[in-house]
Amino acid sequence: MAQTDYGADLATGPVIEAKGLGVKFAVNRRRKRSLREMFIHGTKRDPNAEGDEFWPLRDVSFEVARGDCVGIVGKNGTGKSTLLKMIAGVLIPDEGEVHVRGKVAPLLELRAGFNDNLTGRENVYLVGSLHGMSEKQIDERFEEIVDFAEIKSKFVDTPVRHYSSGMKVRLGFALISQLEHPIMLVDEVLAVGDKAFKRKCYEAIERMLANHRTMVLVSHNEGDLRRFCNRGLYIKGGSLAVDTDIEAALAAYNEDTKAEIAKRKKADEAKKKRAEEAEKKAEEGKDGGQAA
Ligand SMILES: Nc1ncnc2c1ncn2[C@@H]1O[C@H](COP(=O)(O)OP(=O)(O)OP(=O)(O)O)[C@@H](O)[C@H]1O
């Protein structure tokens, strides 16, 4: 398939450039939303709610060259998805800046933008056009999208509220994977569907990765990371701890995980020992009382 270039800077220079990137969240309050976020989630805010602020990510700087496939690794809740959302432009950073040269295909929340009351067909046209596909392009690819998603023909014109969650996600993946945007952001979506569908997703990603497209992948699956990525960013405690090749990033992450497990085990043992000693003392006290 001919690859269209949607504006990637084919000259030298990084396609993604993050400088001192940071974002803060309010624990109990909705944050400022970008237009796309508003489209996806609505505009409601709770003006009365207040809460403490925290920075899941701060002072994150890195560059991604064209053709790189970068894996982001780190513990749960360290800000990996948040980073991807800032690159995708669905989350506005509170500090620093991110420059993205070229259009982004966001394989993030695959059901984003879907309207439950519209049919599968209508949603494909709606979400496709949101991502910049023309009606003609969608017409040409419609059958392929539906076939890839394994949506039976009787469901194509049924409102997606009657779809299973798997069907919606498959349709989302099938649609976004049709985008020819030069940058792909992928968040855990490779866990989508059964084994056969997963294999199709892998093949689709491999096809997308051909032709020097750039990918940033968030995953906890080391096999996927090793399969696709040449570079690795390890996010630790809200900042970028390691920016290197994927093997070294995974090694640093695994080493920290091992050290943390050992520390927790030691703390648990110490706690257990203290409890046993306290129990023993209490028993001795009881015995002493009885003897007196
Ligand atoms: N809209 C939001 N408002 C408030 N806090 C948020 C919001 N989105 C994410 N967070 C918090 O920010 C932190 C980072 O979340 P994020 O989803 O980016 O982590 P992650 O590294 O992708 O986690 P996981 O590996 O579990 O997917 C978490 O503490 C999360 O609870």
The ligand as a MOL file (V3000), in Angstrom:
LIG
                    3D

  0  0  0     0  0            999 V3000
M  V30 BEGIN CTAB
M  V30 COUNTS 31 33 0 0 0
M  V30 BEGIN ATOM
M  V30 1 N -7.2230 12.8890 34.8620 0
M  V30 2 C -6.5550 12.5840 35.9720 0
M  V30 3 N -6.8000 13.2230 37.1350 0
M  V30 4 C -6.1140 12.9350 38.2610 0
M  V30 5 N -5.1410 12.0040 38.3180 0
M  V30 6 C -4.8550 11.3140 37.2010 0
M  V30 7 C -5.5480 11.5650 35.9720 0
M  V30 8 N -5.0170 10.7380 35.0290 0
M  V30 9 C -4.0620 10.0040 35.6400 0
M  V30 10 N -3.9610 10.3470 36.9430 0
M  V30 11 C -2.9880 9.8290 37.9280 0
M  V30 12 O -1.6920 10.1340 37.4200 0
M  V30 13 C -0.8010 9.0680 37.7030 0
M  V30 14 C -0.2050 8.5500 36.4080 0
M  V30 15 O -1.2120 7.8560 35.6910 0
M  V30 16 P -0.9220 7.0680 34.3360 0
M  V30 17 O -2.1980 6.4510 33.8980 0
M  V30 18 O -0.2290 7.9610 33.3970 0
M  V30 19 O 0.0940 5.9400 34.8290 0
M  V30 20 P 0.6750 4.6740 34.0460 0
M  V30 21 O 2.1380 4.6670 34.2910 0
M  V30 22 O 0.2060 4.6970 32.6380 0
M  V30 23 O -0.0170 3.4890 34.8380 0
M  V30 24 P -0.3850 1.9720 34.3730 0
M  V30 25 O 0.8890 1.2330 34.1930 0
M  V30 26 O -1.1650 1.4590 35.5460 0
M  V30 27 O -1.2260 2.0770 33.1410 0
M  V30 28 C -1.6050 8.0310 38.4860 0
M  V30 29 O -1.3770 8.2860 39.8510 0
M  V30 30 C -3.0370 8.3160 38.0980 0
M  V30 31 O -3.8980 7.9390 39.1310 0
M  V30 END ATOM
M  V30 BEGIN BOND
M  V30 1 1 1 2
M  V30 2 1 2 3
M  V30 3 2 2 7
M  V30 4 2 3 4
M  V30 5 1 4 5
M  V30 6 2 5 6
M  V30 7 1 6 7
M  V30 8 1 6 10
M  V30 9 1 7 8
M  V30 10 2 8 9
M  V30 11 1 9 10
M  V30 12 1 10 11
M  V30 13 1 11 12
M  V30 14 1 11 30
M  V30 15 1 12 13
M  V30 16 1 13 14
M  V30 17 1 13 28
M  V30 18 1 14 15
M  V30 19 1 15 16
M  V30 20 2 16 17
M  V30 21 1 16 18
M  V30 22 1 16 19
M  V30 23 1 19 20
M  V30 24 2 20 21
M  V30 25 1 20 22
M  V30 26 1 20 23
M  V30 27 1 23 24
M  V30 28 2 24 25
M  V30 29 1 24 26
M  V30 30 1 24 27
M  V30 31 1 28 29
M  V30 32 1 28 30
M  V30 33 1 30 31
M  V30 END BOND
M  V30 END CTAB
M  END
